[in-house]
Protein backbone atom coordinates (compact mmCIF):
# COMPACT_ATOMS: atom_id res chain seq x y z
CA UNK A 1 0.00 0.00 0.00
CA UNK A 2 2.87 2.32 -0.81
CA UNK A 3 0.49 4.63 -2.69
CA UNK A 4 -0.85 5.82 0.68
CA UNK A 5 2.27 7.35 2.22
CA UNK A 6 1.16 10.84 3.25
CA UNK A 7 -1.98 10.77 5.36
CA UNK A 8 -4.05 13.82 6.34
CA UNK A 9 -5.84 13.50 9.67
CA UNK A 10 -8.29 16.42 10.09
CA UNK A 11 -9.43 16.88 13.68
CA UNK A 12 -11.43 19.16 15.95
CA UNK A 13 -9.85 17.40 18.98
CA UNK A 14 -13.09 15.71 20.05
CA UNK A 15 -13.12 12.00 20.98
CA UNK A 16 -15.37 11.38 17.96
CA UNK A 17 -12.87 12.84 15.49
CA UNK A 18 -10.11 10.85 17.16
CA UNK A 19 -11.74 7.65 15.91
CA UNK A 20 -9.97 8.18 12.58
CA UNK A 21 -6.50 8.51 14.13
CA UNK A 22 -5.77 4.79 14.22
CA UNK A 23 -6.55 4.53 10.50
CA UNK A 24 -4.24 7.44 9.67
CA UNK A 25 -1.48 5.91 11.81
CA UNK A 26 -1.96 2.42 10.35
CA UNK A 27 -1.73 3.52 6.71
CA UNK A 28 1.28 5.76 7.41
CA UNK A 29 3.05 3.00 9.34
CA UNK A 30 2.35 0.42 6.63
CA UNK A 31 3.92 2.65 3.95
CA UNK A 32 6.61 4.16 6.21
CA UNK A 33 5.07 7.53 5.55
CA UNK A 34 3.85 10.43 7.66
CA UNK A 35 0.71 11.83 9.25
CA UNK A 36 -0.27 15.46 8.83
CA UNK A 37 -2.32 16.38 11.89
CA UNK A 38 -4.60 19.08 10.49
CA UNK A 39 -6.86 21.54 12.29
CA UNK A 40 -8.97 24.32 10.80
CA UNK A 41 -9.85 27.20 13.13
CA UNK A 42 -12.19 30.18 12.80
CA UNK A 43 -9.59 32.58 14.25
CA UNK A 44 -6.02 33.39 13.33
CA UNK A 45 -3.40 31.12 14.89
CA UNK A 46 0.21 32.27 15.43
CA UNK A 47 2.72 30.31 13.35
CA UNK A 48 4.81 29.73 16.51
CA UNK A 49 1.87 28.56 18.66
CA UNK A 50 3.62 25.41 19.84
CA UNK A 51 6.65 27.32 21.19
CA UNK A 52 5.00 30.40 22.69
CA UNK A 53 5.54 30.81 26.47
CA UNK A 54 2.46 29.81 28.45
CA UNK A 55 2.30 33.23 30.15
CA UNK A 56 1.67 34.81 26.73
CA UNK A 57 -1.43 32.62 26.36
CA UNK A 58 -2.71 33.24 29.88
CA UNK A 59 -5.02 36.12 28.98
CA UNK A 60 -8.74 35.49 28.61
CA UNK A 61 -8.77 36.42 24.92
CA UNK A 62 -6.00 33.93 24.13
CA UNK A 63 -7.22 31.11 26.35
CA UNK A 64 -8.59 29.28 23.30
CA UNK A 65 -5.10 29.22 21.82
CA UNK A 66 -3.75 27.55 24.94
CA UNK A 67 -6.52 24.93 24.77
CA UNK A 68 -5.76 24.42 21.09
CA UNK A 69 -2.06 23.90 21.79
CA UNK A 70 -2.86 21.44 24.57
CA UNK A 71 -5.10 19.52 22.17
CA UNK A 72 -2.34 19.31 19.58
CA UNK A 73 0.22 18.21 22.16
CA UNK A 74 -2.13 15.56 23.52
CA UNK A 75 -2.52 14.08 20.04
CA UNK A 76 1.22 14.19 19.38
CA UNK A 77 1.73 12.13 22.55
CA UNK A 78 -0.82 9.49 21.53
CA UNK A 79 0.77 5.98 21.46
CA UNK A 80 -0.83 5.39 18.06
CA UNK A 81 1.66 7.86 16.56
CA UNK A 82 4.73 6.48 18.31
CA UNK A 83 7.67 6.25 15.93
CA UNK A 84 5.85 7.99 13.07
CA UNK A 85 6.70 11.26 11.37
CA UNK A 86 3.92 13.67 12.37
CA UNK A 87 3.49 17.26 11.16
CA UNK A 88 0.96 19.43 13.04
CA UNK A 89 -0.64 22.05 10.80
CA UNK A 90 -3.17 24.63 11.99
CA UNK A 91 -4.89 27.04 9.60
CA UNK A 92 -7.75 29.50 9.56
CA UNK A 93 -10.66 29.10 7.17
CA UNK A 94 -13.46 26.79 6.05
CA UNK A 95 -12.78 23.08 6.69
CA UNK A 96 -13.55 21.42 3.33
CA UNK A 97 -11.77 24.09 1.28
CA UNK A 98 -8.69 24.17 3.53
CA UNK A 99 -8.47 20.38 3.60
CA UNK A 100 -8.61 20.22 -0.21
CA UNK A 101 -5.87 22.86 -0.35
CA UNK A 102 -3.76 20.95 2.17
CA UNK A 103 -4.04 17.79 0.07
CA UNK A 104 -2.27 19.64 -2.75
CA UNK A 105 0.17 21.60 -0.57
CA UNK A 106 1.40 18.57 1.40
CA UNK A 107 1.24 15.89 -1.28
CA UNK A 108 -1.47 13.98 0.58
CA UNK A 109 -2.42 10.49 -0.66
CA UNK A 110 -5.30 9.75 1.73
CA UNK A 111 -7.58 11.72 4.05
CA UNK A 112 -9.14 9.97 7.06
CA UNK A 113 -12.30 11.62 8.33
CA UNK A 114 -15.12 10.72 10.72
CA UNK A 115 -18.72 11.23 9.65
CA UNK A 116 -21.47 11.55 12.23
CA UNK A 117 -24.06 9.74 10.09
CA UNK A 118 -26.77 11.99 11.47
CA UNK A 119 -30.17 12.62 9.94
CA UNK A 120 -32.71 15.43 9.99
CA UNK A 121 -32.08 18.67 11.86
CA UNK A 122 -29.02 17.39 13.75
CA UNK A 123 -27.32 16.50 10.48
CA UNK A 124 -28.29 19.85 8.91
CA UNK A 125 -26.76 21.72 11.85
CA UNK A 126 -23.57 19.67 11.55
CA UNK A 127 -23.31 20.85 7.95
CA UNK A 128 -22.32 17.57 6.25
CA UNK A 129 -18.66 18.51 6.59
CA UNK A 130 -17.42 15.01 5.79
CA UNK A 131 -19.40 14.93 2.55
CA UNK A 132 -18.05 18.36 1.58
CA UNK A 133 -14.53 17.06 2.20
CA UNK A 134 -15.18 14.03 -0.04
CA UNK A 135 -16.54 16.31 -2.77
CA UNK A 136 -13.60 18.72 -2.68
CA UNK A 137 -10.58 16.54 -1.87
CA UNK A 138 -8.54 15.54 -4.97
CA UNK A 139 -7.39 12.27 -3.33
CA UNK A 140 -9.13 9.26 -1.77
CA UNK A 141 -11.04 9.94 1.45
CA UNK A 142 -11.56 7.18 4.02
CA UNK A 143 -14.76 7.79 6.00
CA UNK A 144 -15.29 6.21 9.40
CA UNK A 145 -18.63 6.25 11.24
CA UNK A 146 -18.35 4.78 14.74
CA UNK A 147 -19.55 2.38 15.87
CA UNK A 148 -19.06 0.20 12.82
CA UNK A 149 -16.99 -2.73 11.62
CA UNK A 150 -13.26 -2.06 12.10
CA UNK A 151 -10.26 -3.16 10.06
CA UNK A 152 -7.40 -1.66 12.08
CA UNK A 153 -5.95 -3.41 15.11
CA UNK A 154 -3.72 -1.65 17.63
CA UNK A 155 -1.64 -3.57 20.15
CA UNK A 156 1.15 -1.94 22.08
CA UNK A 157 3.16 0.12 19.63
CA UNK A 158 1.89 -1.84 16.62
CA UNK A 159 -1.01 -0.76 14.42
CA UNK A 160 -2.03 -3.25 11.73
CA UNK A 161 -4.39 -3.14 8.77
CA UNK A 162 -6.44 -6.33 8.68
CA UNK A 163 -8.55 -6.43 5.52
CA UNK A 164 -10.28 -9.75 4.89
CA UNK A 165 -13.00 -8.68 2.46
CA UNK A 166 -13.24 -5.58 0.27
CA UNK A 167 -16.42 -4.62 -1.58
CA UNK A 168 -15.99 -2.58 -4.76
CA UNK A 169 -19.11 -0.79 -5.97
CA UNK A 170 -18.76 -0.33 -9.73
CA UNK A 171 -20.85 0.92 -12.62
CA UNK A 172 -18.25 0.56 -15.42
CA UNK A 173 -18.29 4.29 -15.98
CA UNK A 174 -15.11 6.41 -15.98
CA UNK A 175 -15.87 7.41 -12.39
CA UNK A 176 -15.15 3.84 -11.25
CA UNK A 177 -11.83 3.28 -13.06
CA UNK A 178 -9.50 4.66 -10.36
CA UNK A 179 -11.61 3.09 -7.59
CA UNK A 180 -11.25 -0.29 -9.30
CA UNK A 181 -7.46 0.03 -9.42
CA UNK A 182 -7.40 1.10 -5.77
CA UNK A 183 -9.55 -1.85 -4.65
CA UNK A 184 -7.38 -4.30 -6.57
CA UNK A 185 -4.20 -2.81 -5.12
CA UNK A 186 -5.55 -3.02 -1.57
CA UNK A 187 -6.71 -6.61 -2.07
CA UNK A 188 -3.35 -7.65 -3.51
CA UNK A 189 -1.37 -5.93 -0.75
CA UNK A 190 -3.42 -7.37 2.12
CA UNK A 191 -4.53 -10.72 0.70
CA UNK A 192 -8.15 -9.63 1.08
CA UNK A 193 -11.01 -11.26 -0.79
CA UNK A 194 -12.28 -8.81 -3.42
CA UNK A 195 -16.00 -8.59 -4.12
CA UNK A 196 -17.44 -6.39 -6.87
CA UNK A 197 -21.06 -5.34 -7.18
CA UNK A 198 -23.05 -3.69 -9.95
CA UNK A 199 -26.51 -2.44 -9.02
CA UNK A 200 -29.14 -2.09 -11.74
CA UNK A 201 -31.05 0.93 -10.51
CA UNK A 202 -34.71 0.60 -9.60
CA UNK A 203 -35.60 3.32 -12.10
CA UNK A 204 -35.37 0.64 -14.83
CA UNK A 205 -38.20 -1.22 -13.10
CA UNK A 206 -40.21 2.00 -12.97
CA UNK A 207 -39.69 2.51 -16.72
CA UNK A 208 -40.87 -1.03 -17.43
CA UNK A 209 -44.08 -0.35 -15.46
CA UNK A 210 -44.77 2.91 -17.29
CA UNK A 211 -43.76 1.60 -20.72
CA UNK A 212 -44.26 -2.18 -20.53
CA UNK A 213 -43.04 -3.15 -23.99
CA UNK A 214 -40.02 -0.91 -24.39
CA UNK A 215 -39.15 -0.85 -20.69
CA UNK A 216 -39.04 -4.63 -20.25
CA UNK A 217 -36.95 -5.02 -23.37
CA UNK A 218 -34.45 -2.42 -22.15
CA UNK A 219 -34.29 -4.03 -18.72
CA UNK A 220 -33.67 -7.46 -20.25
CA UNK A 221 -30.84 -6.11 -22.42
CA UNK A 222 -29.40 -4.32 -19.41
CA UNK A 223 -29.37 -7.52 -17.35
CA UNK A 224 -27.62 -9.44 -20.12
CA UNK A 225 -25.00 -6.74 -20.70
CA UNK A 226 -24.25 -6.37 -16.99
CA UNK A 227 -23.90 -10.13 -16.59
CA UNK A 228 -21.44 -10.34 -19.50
CA UNK A 229 -19.35 -7.44 -18.29
CA UNK A 230 -19.23 -8.65 -14.70
CA UNK A 231 -18.04 -12.07 -15.90
CA UNK A 232 -15.34 -10.42 -18.00
CA UNK A 233 -14.37 -8.18 -15.08
CA UNK A 234 -13.97 -11.15 -12.73
CA UNK A 235 -11.99 -13.03 -15.37
CA UNK A 236 -9.41 -10.23 -15.58
CA UNK A 237 -8.12 -11.25 -12.14
CA UNK A 238 -8.05 -14.96 -12.95
CA UNK A 239 -11.24 -15.62 -11.05
CA UNK A 240 -10.08 -13.99 -7.84
CA UNK A 241 -12.91 -11.44 -7.91
CA UNK A 242 -16.30 -12.53 -6.60
CA UNK A 243 -18.93 -10.68 -8.64
CA UNK A 244 -22.45 -9.71 -7.59
CA UNK A 245 -25.34 -8.21 -9.53
CA UNK A 246 -28.19 -6.59 -7.63
CA UNK A 247 -31.33 -4.67 -8.53
CA UNK A 248 -32.88 -1.87 -6.55
CA UNK A 249 -31.80 1.35 -4.92
CA UNK A 250 -28.00 1.45 -5.44
CA UNK A 251 -26.98 2.67 -1.98
CA UNK A 252 -29.32 0.20 -0.23
CA UNK A 253 -28.00 -2.76 -2.22
CA UNK A 254 -24.36 -1.80 -1.63
CA UNK A 255 -24.97 -1.42 2.11
CA UNK A 256 -26.93 -4.69 2.23
CA UNK A 257 -24.23 -6.64 0.41
CA UNK A 258 -21.49 -5.15 2.60
CA UNK A 259 -23.36 -6.46 5.64
CA UNK A 260 -24.04 -9.87 4.09
CA UNK A 261 -20.42 -10.43 3.07
CA UNK A 262 -19.09 -8.99 6.34
CA UNK A 263 -16.99 -6.55 4.31
CA UNK A 264 -14.23 -4.65 6.09
CA UNK A 265 -14.15 -1.83 3.54
CA UNK A 266 -16.29 -0.45 0.73
CA UNK A 267 -14.45 1.19 -2.16
CA UNK A 268 -16.49 3.48 -4.41
CA UNK A 269 -15.62 5.90 -7.19
CA UNK A 270 -16.90 9.45 -6.85
CA UNK A 271 -17.64 12.24 -9.27
CA UNK A 272 -19.03 15.57 -8.17
CA UNK A 273 -21.21 18.19 -9.78
CA UNK A 274 -21.94 21.84 -9.22
CA UNK A 275 -24.39 22.60 -6.43
CA UNK A 276 -27.94 23.35 -7.56
CA UNK A 277 -27.70 26.78 -5.94
CA UNK A 278 -24.19 27.58 -7.12
CA UNK A 279 -22.41 26.69 -3.87
CA UNK A 280 -19.67 24.17 -3.18
CA UNK A 281 -19.43 20.98 -5.28
CA UNK A 282 -21.83 18.23 -4.24
CA UNK A 283 -21.74 14.44 -4.23
CA UNK A 284 -24.46 12.30 -5.73
CA UNK A 285 -27.17 11.33 -3.25
CA UNK A 286 -26.46 7.59 -3.59
CA UNK A 287 -22.82 8.02 -2.55
CA UNK A 288 -23.83 10.21 0.38
CA UNK A 289 -26.23 7.51 1.55
CA UNK A 290 -23.60 4.77 1.25
CA UNK A 291 -21.26 6.83 3.45
CA UNK A 292 -23.98 7.53 6.02
CA UNK A 293 -25.32 3.97 6.24
CA UNK A 294 -22.38 1.65 5.56
CA UNK A 295 -21.63 -1.02 8.19
CA UNK A 296 -17.89 -0.51 7.61
CA UNK A 297 -15.52 2.29 6.55
CA UNK A 298 -15.91 3.63 3.01
CA UNK A 299 -13.03 4.71 0.78
CA UNK A 300 -14.25 7.33 -1.70
CA UNK A 301 -11.92 7.57 -4.70
CA UNK A 302 -12.31 10.70 -6.88
CA UNK A 303 -12.15 10.62 -10.64
CA UNK A 304 -13.54 13.87 -12.03
CA UNK A 305 -15.64 16.94 -11.47
CA UNK A 306 -18.72 16.13 -13.58
CA UNK A 307 -21.41 13.49 -13.27
CA UNK A 308 -24.21 12.61 -15.69
CA UNK A 309 -27.83 12.89 -14.45
CA UNK A 310 -28.55 9.15 -14.11
CA UNK A 311 -26.42 6.07 -13.47
CA UNK A 312 -25.85 4.30 -16.78
CA UNK A 313 -23.97 1.44 -18.33
CA UNK A 314 -22.12 3.42 -20.98
CA UNK A 315 -19.31 2.51 -23.32
CA UNK A 316 -16.59 5.07 -23.94
CA UNK A 317 -17.23 7.08 -27.10
CA UNK A 318 -14.73 9.23 -29.00
CA UNK A 319 -15.15 12.94 -28.44
CA UNK A 320 -16.10 14.64 -31.72
CA UNK A 321 -13.58 17.22 -32.91
CA UNK A 322 -14.84 20.71 -33.62
C-alpha positions as CSV (number, residue, x, y, z in Angstrom):
1,X,0.0,0.0,0.0
2,X,2.9,2.3,-0.8
3,X,0.5,4.6,-2.7
4,X,-0.9,5.8,0.7
5,X,2.3,7.4,2.2
6,X,1.2,10.8,3.2
7,X,-2.0,10.8,5.4
8,X,-4.0,13.8,6.3
9,X,-5.8,13.5,9.7
10,X,-8.3,16.4,10.1
11,X,-9.4,16.9,13.7
12,X,-11.4,19.2,16.0
13,X,-9.9,17.4,19.0
14,X,-13.1,15.7,20.0
15,X,-13.1,12.0,21.0
16,X,-15.4,11.4,18.0
17,X,-12.9,12.8,15.5
18,X,-10.1,10.8,17.2
19,X,-11.7,7.6,15.9
20,X,-10.0,8.2,12.6
21,X,-6.5,8.5,14.1
22,X,-5.8,4.8,14.2
23,X,-6.6,4.5,10.5
24,X,-4.2,7.4,9.7
25,X,-1.5,5.9,11.8
26,X,-2.0,2.4,10.3
27,X,-1.7,3.5,6.7
28,X,1.3,5.8,7.4
29,X,3.0,3.0,9.3
30,X,2.4,0.4,6.6
31,X,3.9,2.6,3.9
32,X,6.6,4.2,6.2
33,X,5.1,7.5,5.6
34,X,3.9,10.4,7.7
35,X,0.7,11.8,9.3
36,X,-0.3,15.5,8.8
37,X,-2.3,16.4,11.9
38,X,-4.6,19.1,10.5
39,X,-6.9,21.5,12.3
40,X,-9.0,24.3,10.8
41,X,-9.8,27.2,13.1
42,X,-12.2,30.2,12.8
43,X,-9.6,32.6,14.2
44,X,-6.0,33.4,13.3
45,X,-3.4,31.1,14.9
46,X,0.2,32.3,15.4
47,X,2.7,30.3,13.4
48,X,4.8,29.7,16.5
49,X,1.9,28.6,18.7
50,X,3.6,25.4,19.8
51,X,6.7,27.3,21.2
52,X,5.0,30.4,22.7
53,X,5.5,30.8,26.5
54,X,2.5,29.8,28.5
55,X,2.3,33.2,30.1
56,X,1.7,34.8,26.7
57,X,-1.4,32.6,26.4
58,X,-2.7,33.2,29.9
59,X,-5.0,36.1,29.0
60,X,-8.7,35.5,28.6
61,X,-8.8,36.4,24.9
62,X,-6.0,33.9,24.1
63,X,-7.2,31.1,26.3
64,X,-8.6,29.3,23.3
65,X,-5.1,29.2,21.8
66,X,-3.7,27.5,24.9
67,X,-6.5,24.9,24.8
68,X,-5.8,24.4,21.1
69,X,-2.1,23.9,21.8
70,X,-2.9,21.4,24.6
71,X,-5.1,19.5,22.2
72,X,-2.3,19.3,19.6
73,X,0.2,18.2,22.2
74,X,-2.1,15.6,23.5
75,X,-2.5,14.1,20.0
76,X,1.2,14.2,19.4
77,X,1.7,12.1,22.6
78,X,-0.8,9.5,21.5
79,X,0.8,6.0,21.5
80,X,-0.8,5.4,18.1
81,X,1.7,7.9,16.6
82,X,4.7,6.5,18.3
83,X,7.7,6.2,15.9
84,X,5.9,8.0,13.1
85,X,6.7,11.3,11.4
86,X,3.9,13.7,12.4
87,X,3.5,17.3,11.2
88,X,1.0,19.4,13.0
89,X,-0.6,22.0,10.8
90,X,-3.2,24.6,12.0
91,X,-4.9,27.0,9.6
92,X,-7.8,29.5,9.6
93,X,-10.7,29.1,7.2
94,X,-13.5,26.8,6.1
95,X,-12.8,23.1,6.7
96,X,-13.5,21.4,3.3
97,X,-11.8,24.1,1.3
98,X,-8.7,24.2,3.5
99,X,-8.5,20.4,3.6
100,X,-8.6,20.2,-0.2
101,X,-5.9,22.9,-0.3
102,X,-3.8,20.9,2.2
103,X,-4.0,17.8,0.1
104,X,-2.3,19.6,-2.7
105,X,0.2,21.6,-0.6
106,X,1.4,18.6,1.4
107,X,1.2,15.9,-1.3
108,X,-1.5,14.0,0.6
109,X,-2.4,10.5,-0.7
110,X,-5.3,9.7,1.7
111,X,-7.6,11.7,4.1
112,X,-9.1,10.0,7.1
113,X,-12.3,11.6,8.3
114,X,-15.1,10.7,10.7
115,X,-18.7,11.2,9.7
116,X,-21.5,11.5,12.2
117,X,-24.1,9.7,10.1
118,X,-26.8,12.0,11.5
119,X,-30.2,12.6,9.9
120,X,-32.7,15.4,10.0
121,X,-32.1,18.7,11.9
122,X,-29.0,17.4,13.7
123,X,-27.3,16.5,10.5
124,X,-28.3,19.8,8.9
125,X,-26.8,21.7,11.8
126,X,-23.6,19.7,11.5
127,X,-23.3,20.8,7.9
128,X,-22.3,17.6,6.2
129,X,-18.7,18.5,6.6
130,X,-17.4,15.0,5.8
131,X,-19.4,14.9,2.5
132,X,-18.0,18.4,1.6
133,X,-14.5,17.1,2.2
134,X,-15.2,14.0,0.0
135,X,-16.5,16.3,-2.8
136,X,-13.6,18.7,-2.7
137,X,-10.6,16.5,-1.9
138,X,-8.5,15.5,-5.0
139,X,-7.4,12.3,-3.3
140,X,-9.1,9.3,-1.8
141,X,-11.0,9.9,1.5
142,X,-11.6,7.2,4.0
143,X,-14.8,7.8,6.0
144,X,-15.3,6.2,9.4
145,X,-18.6,6.3,11.2
146,X,-18.3,4.8,14.7
147,X,-19.6,2.4,15.9
148,X,-19.1,0.2,12.8
149,X,-17.0,-2.7,11.6
150,X,-13.3,-2.1,12.1
151,X,-10.3,-3.2,10.1
152,X,-7.4,-1.7,12.1
153,X,-5.9,-3.4,15.1
154,X,-3.7,-1.6,17.6
155,X,-1.6,-3.6,20.1
156,X,1.1,-1.9,22.1
157,X,3.2,0.1,19.6
158,X,1.9,-1.8,16.6
159,X,-1.0,-0.8,14.4
160,X,-2.0,-3.2,11.7
161,X,-4.4,-3.1,8.8
162,X,-6.4,-6.3,8.7
163,X,-8.5,-6.4,5.5
164,X,-10.3,-9.7,4.9
165,X,-13.0,-8.7,2.5
166,X,-13.2,-5.6,0.3
167,X,-16.4,-4.6,-1.6
168,X,-16.0,-2.6,-4.8
169,X,-19.1,-0.8,-6.0
170,X,-18.8,-0.3,-9.7
171,X,-20.8,0.9,-12.6
172,X,-18.3,0.6,-15.4
173,X,-18.3,4.3,-16.0
174,X,-15.1,6.4,-16.0
175,X,-15.9,7.4,-12.4
176,X,-15.1,3.8,-11.2
177,X,-11.8,3.3,-13.1
178,X,-9.5,4.7,-10.4
179,X,-11.6,3.1,-7.6
180,X,-11.2,-0.3,-9.3
181,X,-7.5,0.0,-9.4
182,X,-7.4,1.1,-5.8
183,X,-9.6,-1.8,-4.7
184,X,-7.4,-4.3,-6.6
185,X,-4.2,-2.8,-5.1
186,X,-5.5,-3.0,-1.6
187,X,-6.7,-6.6,-2.1
188,X,-3.3,-7.6,-3.5
189,X,-1.4,-5.9,-0.7
190,X,-3.4,-7.4,2.1
191,X,-4.5,-10.7,0.7
192,X,-8.1,-9.6,1.1
193,X,-11.0,-11.3,-0.8
194,X,-12.3,-8.8,-3.4
195,X,-16.0,-8.6,-4.1
196,X,-17.4,-6.4,-6.9
197,X,-21.1,-5.3,-7.2
198,X,-23.0,-3.7,-9.9
199,X,-26.5,-2.4,-9.0
200,X,-29.1,-2.1,-11.7
201,X,-31.0,0.9,-10.5
202,X,-34.7,0.6,-9.6
203,X,-35.6,3.3,-12.1
204,X,-35.4,0.6,-14.8
205,X,-38.2,-1.2,-13.1
206,X,-40.2,2.0,-13.0
207,X,-39.7,2.5,-16.7
208,X,-40.9,-1.0,-17.4
209,X,-44.1,-0.4,-15.5
210,X,-44.8,2.9,-17.3
211,X,-43.8,1.6,-20.7
212,X,-44.3,-2.2,-20.5
213,X,-43.0,-3.2,-24.0
214,X,-40.0,-0.9,-24.4
215,X,-39.2,-0.9,-20.7
216,X,-39.0,-4.6,-20.3
217,X,-37.0,-5.0,-23.4
218,X,-34.4,-2.4,-22.1
219,X,-34.3,-4.0,-18.7
220,X,-33.7,-7.5,-20.3
221,X,-30.8,-6.1,-22.4
222,X,-29.4,-4.3,-19.4
223,X,-29.4,-7.5,-17.4
224,X,-27.6,-9.4,-20.1
225,X,-25.0,-6.7,-20.7
226,X,-24.3,-6.4,-17.0
227,X,-23.9,-10.1,-16.6
228,X,-21.4,-10.3,-19.5
229,X,-19.3,-7.4,-18.3
230,X,-19.2,-8.7,-14.7
231,X,-18.0,-12.1,-15.9
232,X,-15.3,-10.4,-18.0
233,X,-14.4,-8.2,-15.1
234,X,-14.0,-11.1,-12.7
235,X,-12.0,-13.0,-15.4
236,X,-9.4,-10.2,-15.6
237,X,-8.1,-11.3,-12.1
238,X,-8.0,-15.0,-12.9
239,X,-11.2,-15.6,-11.1
240,X,-10.1,-14.0,-7.8
241,X,-12.9,-11.4,-7.9
242,X,-16.3,-12.5,-6.6
243,X,-18.9,-10.7,-8.6
244,X,-22.4,-9.7,-7.6
245,X,-25.3,-8.2,-9.5
246,X,-28.2,-6.6,-7.6
247,X,-31.3,-4.7,-8.5
248,X,-32.9,-1.9,-6.6
249,X,-31.8,1.3,-4.9
250,X,-28.0,1.5,-5.4
251,X,-27.0,2.7,-2.0
252,X,-29.3,0.2,-0.2
253,X,-28.0,-2.8,-2.2
254,X,-24.4,-1.8,-1.6
255,X,-25.0,-1.4,2.1
256,X,-26.9,-4.7,2.2
257,X,-24.2,-6.6,0.4
258,X,-21.5,-5.1,2.6
259,X,-23.4,-6.5,5.6
260,X,-24.0,-9.9,4.1
261,X,-20.4,-10.4,3.1
262,X,-19.1,-9.0,6.3
263,X,-17.0,-6.5,4.3
264,X,-14.2,-4.6,6.1
265,X,-14.2,-1.8,3.5
266,X,-16.3,-0.4,0.7
267,X,-14.4,1.2,-2.2
268,X,-16.5,3.5,-4.4
269,X,-15.6,5.9,-7.2
270,X,-16.9,9.5,-6.8
271,X,-17.6,12.2,-9.3
272,X,-19.0,15.6,-8.2
273,X,-21.2,18.2,-9.8
274,X,-21.9,21.8,-9.2
275,X,-24.4,22.6,-6.4
276,X,-27.9,23.3,-7.6
277,X,-27.7,26.8,-5.9
278,X,-24.2,27.6,-7.1
279,X,-22.4,26.7,-3.9
280,X,-19.7,24.2,-3.2
281,X,-19.4,21.0,-5.3
282,X,-21.8,18.2,-4.2
283,X,-21.7,14.4,-4.2
284,X,-24.5,12.3,-5.7
285,X,-27.2,11.3,-3.2
286,X,-26.5,7.6,-3.6
287,X,-22.8,8.0,-2.6
288,X,-23.8,10.2,0.4
289,X,-26.2,7.5,1.5
290,X,-23.6,4.8,1.3
291,X,-21.3,6.8,3.4
292,X,-24.0,7.5,6.0
293,X,-25.3,4.0,6.2
294,X,-22.4,1.7,5.6
295,X,-21.6,-1.0,8.2
296,X,-17.9,-0.5,7.6
297,X,-15.5,2.3,6.6
298,X,-15.9,3.6,3.0
299,X,-13.0,4.7,0.8
300,X,-14.2,7.3,-1.7
301,X,-11.9,7.6,-4.7
302,X,-12.3,10.7,-6.9
303,X,-12.2,10.6,-10.6
304,X,-13.5,13.9,-12.0
305,X,-15.6,16.9,-11.5
306,X,-18.7,16.1,-13.6
307,X,-21.4,13.5,-13.3
308,X,-24.2,12.6,-15.7
309,X,-27.8,12.9,-14.5
310,X,-28.5,9.1,-14.1
311,X,-26.4,6.1,-13.5
312,X,-25.8,4.3,-16.8
313,X,-24.0,1.4,-18.3
314,X,-22.1,3.4,-21.0
315,X,-19.3,2.5,-23.3
316,X,-16.6,5.1,-23.9
317,X,-17.2,7.1,-27.1
318,X,-14.7,9.2,-29.0
319,X,-15.2,12.9,-28.4
320,X,-16.1,14.6,-31.7
321,X,-13.6,17.2,-32.9
322,X,-14.8,20.7,-33.6
